[in-house]
C-alpha cells in the first residue's frame, strides 16, 4: 500500500520533459536524485496562467524549490509537485546543504544512552496528550535536538493527527510548557523547532501560517 507525505525539496532541475498532460523532470541536490511530476490538471485547478508560466520559467540546470507530495509504491518514490519556483536567494542553497550535513551527522553519530525518565501511560484517559513523555529533572535544560524531538512528538500524538486543521503554534507551546514546566522551555525555541520541521517536510501549514499538521502517518 502506498504512502504519501508533504515535502519541500531543493535541487537542480534535470531532464525536463514537457507533455500535454504534465511536465516531468529529475531533481538532484548532489546527495541523491528523485523524479518529479507537475500535472497540468493541478495547474488549472489552482491558477492556470501563473502555474503555466511557472513551469515555463524553470529550465534544466536551474536551482528550484518544490512543494508537493512524496509518494511511495512498490519500493519506488516520486514527487507530485504543486509548486515549482526558481531559487532567487542562494542562501537557501547554503542552508539546504547545512541541513543535509546536520541530518547526516544526526543519523550517523552514536546516540547517548542516558535515560532522563520513564513514562507511565494512562490507559483510561484518551485525552492524555498533555501527559509528559518523561519525568522532568529540576534545573535541567533541553538541547535544540531535544526541543525539536518534543515538538514533533506533539504533532505525532493521536489526538493531533485526527485534527484536520492541525495545531496552532500557541497550542504546541502550551502543551510543552505544561509537560516541561521545570525545563525553562522558551516559546522562541519552540517556534524555531516548528520552522525546522516545516522546512524538512515533517509538518506542513494548513489553514494559515500558524496551523501545522504532521506530514507523517504516525
C-alpha positions in Angstrom: 0.0 0.0 0.0 1.4 3.4 -0.9 2.4 6.2 1.4 2.1 10.0 0.8 3.7 12.8 2.8 4.0 16.5 2.2 7.6 17.7 1.3 9.6 20.7 0.5 12.7 20.0 -1.7 15.6 22.0 -3.2 17.9 20.9 -6.0 18.9 21.3 -9.6 16.3 20.6 -12.4 17.5 17.9 -14.9 16.0 16.1 -17.8 12.9 18.3 -18.1 10.2 16.9 -20.4 7.0 18.7 -21.3 4.0 16.7 -22.4 0.3 17.6 -23.0 -0.7 16.4 -19.6 2.3 17.1 -17.4 5.9 18.2 -17.0 8.4 15.6 -15.6 11.9 16.2 -14.5 14.6 14.9 -12.1 15.7 16.9 -9.1 19.3 16.4 -8.0 20.9 18.1 -5.0 24.2 16.3 -5.0 23.1 13.8 -2.3 20.6 12.0 -4.4 18.1 12.3 -7.3 14.3 11.9 -7.4 11.7 12.1 -10.2 9.1 14.8 -10.1 5.8 15.3 -12.0 3.8 18.6 -12.3 0.4 17.8 -13.7 -1.4 20.5 -15.8 -4.7 19.5 -14.3 -3.4 20.7 -10.9 -2.4 24.0 -12.6 -5.9 24.5 -14.0 -7.5 23.9 -10.6 -5.3 26.5 -8.8 -4.3 29.2 -11.3 -3.8 28.1 -14.9 -2.0 31.2 -16.1 0.5 31.7 -13.3 1.3 28.0 -12.9 1.8 27.5 -16.7 4.2 30.5 -16.6 5.9 28.9 -13.6 6.9 25.8 -15.5 8.0 27.9 -18.5 10.4 29.9 -16.4 12.3 26.9 -14.8 14.8 25.1 -17.0 17.4 22.4 -16.8 20.4 23.4 -14.7 18.5 25.8 -12.5 18.1 25.5 -8.7 14.5 25.2 -7.9 12.4 24.7 -4.7 9.5 22.3 -4.9 6.5 21.7 -2.6 4.4 18.6 -3.2 3.5 15.1 -2.1 6.1 12.4 -1.8 4.5 9.1 -2.9 5.9 5.6 -2.5 4.6 2.5 -4.1 6.3 -0.9 -4.6 9.7 0.4 -3.5 9.6 3.4 -5.9 9.4 7.0 -4.8 8.4 10.2 -6.8 7.1 13.6 -6.0 3.9 15.1 -7.4 4.6 18.8 -7.2 2.0 21.6 -6.8 4.6 24.4 -6.7 7.9 24.8 -8.6 9.8 28.0 -8.1 13.3 29.1 -9.2 15.7 29.8 -6.3 16.4 33.6 -6.1 18.1 33.8 -2.8 21.1 31.4 -2.9 21.4 31.5 0.8 18.6 28.9 0.5 21.1 26.6 -1.2 23.7 27.1 1.5 21.0 26.4 4.2 19.9 23.2 2.4 23.4 21.8 2.4 23.9 22.7 6.1 20.7 20.8 6.8 21.9 17.8 4.8 25.1 17.8 6.9 23.1 18.1 10.1 20.8 15.2 9.2 23.7 13.0 8.1 25.6 13.6 11.4 22.5 13.1 13.4 21.9 9.8 11.8 25.5 8.5 11.9 26.8 9.7 15.3 26.2 7.3 18.2 23.3 8.3 20.4 23.8 8.8 24.1 22.2 6.1 26.2 21.2 8.5 29.1 17.7 7.9 30.3 16.0 11.0 31.6 12.9 9.3 32.9 10.1 6.8 32.3 6.6 7.1 31.2 3.5 5.5 32.8 0.7 5.6 30.1 -2.7 6.5 31.3 -4.8 3.7 29.7 -8.1 5.2 30.8 -7.7 8.7 29.5 -8.0 9.1 25.7 -7.2 12.8 26.2 -3.9 12.2 27.8 -2.0 14.1 25.1 -0.7 16.6 27.7 1.0 13.9 29.8 4.7 14.5 29.9 6.7 12.0 27.9 9.4 11.8 30.6 9.7 12.7 34.2 11.4 16.1 34.4 14.7 16.6 36.3 14.6 20.0 38.0 17.1 22.5 36.7 17.9 20.6 33.5 17.6 22.4 30.2 16.8 21.0 26.8 19.2 20.9 23.9 18.0 22.1 20.4 17.6 18.4 19.3 15.5 17.6 22.3 13.2 20.5 21.8 12.8 19.5 18.1 12.0 16.0 19.1 9.4 17.0 21.7 7.7 19.4 19.2 7.5 16.7 16.6 6.1 14.3 19.3 3.2 16.7 19.9 2.3 16.7 16.2 2.5 12.9 16.2 0.2 12.3 19.1 -3.1 10.5 18.0 -5.2 13.5 19.3 -3.2 15.8 17.0 -3.2 13.5 13.9 -7.0 13.4 13.8 -7.4 17.2 13.7 -8.0 18.2 10.2 -6.7 21.8 10.7 -3.7 20.7 12.7 -2.4 22.5 15.7 -1.9 26.2 16.3 1.7 27.2 17.2 0.4 28.7 20.6 -1.2 25.4 21.4 2.0 23.5 20.8 3.8 25.9 23.1 1.2 25.5 25.8 1.4 21.7 25.7 5.2 21.7 26.0 5.1 24.2 28.9 2.6 22.1 30.7 4.7 19.0 30.3 8.1 20.6 30.8 7.5 23.4 33.3 10.8 23.0 35.0 12.9 22.9 31.8 12.6 26.6 31.1 11.4 25.9 27.6 11.1 29.2 25.7 8.4 29.9 23.1 11.0 31.2 20.7 12.9 27.8 20.8 9.6 26.1 20.2 8.8 28.3 17.2 12.3 27.7 15.8 11.7 23.9 16.1 8.3 24.2 14.3 10.1 26.1 11.4 12.8 23.5 11.3 10.3 20.6 10.9 8.3 22.6 8.4 11.4 23.2 6.3 12.3 19.5 6.3 8.7 18.5 5.3 7.9 16.7 8.7 4.9 19.1 9.1 3.1 21.4 6.8 0.8 24.5 7.2 -2.9 24.0 6.8 -5.5 26.9 7.0 -2.9 29.6 7.7 0.7 30.2 8.6 0.1 29.4 12.3 -1.6 26.0 12.0 0.5 22.9 11.2 -0.1 19.2 10.8 2.1 16.2 10.8 3.0 15.0 7.2 3.6 11.5 8.6 1.1 8.8 9.3 2.4 8.1 12.8 
